[in-house]
Amino acid sequence: MNSKKKIQLISEILDRYDDGVCFYCGTILNGDMEADEFDEGYSDDWCPECCESIDPDDDWEDACLNAIDKVIHDEKFKP
């Protein structure tokens, strides 16, 4: 992946970090207690759209940095 595309993806990840939405697909996470998709059986960081979950014991900041690290090192996200 070229550097321009990496910068664009990192920018999108940072926007998703600010919005508190899924890093994989941008959907509102289960933590939105008013969302229709809220499911008490899953953590607040579970995504109802792509079913990815961020370990609730991890910090949101660490999850964001991990996503950026994957982009920098050309690792695939596995939604």
Summary of the structure (lengths in Angstrom):
residues: 79
radius of gyration: 12.8
end to end distance: 18.7
largest distance: 40.8
contacts: 188
relative contact order: 0.19
helix: 38%
strand: 5%
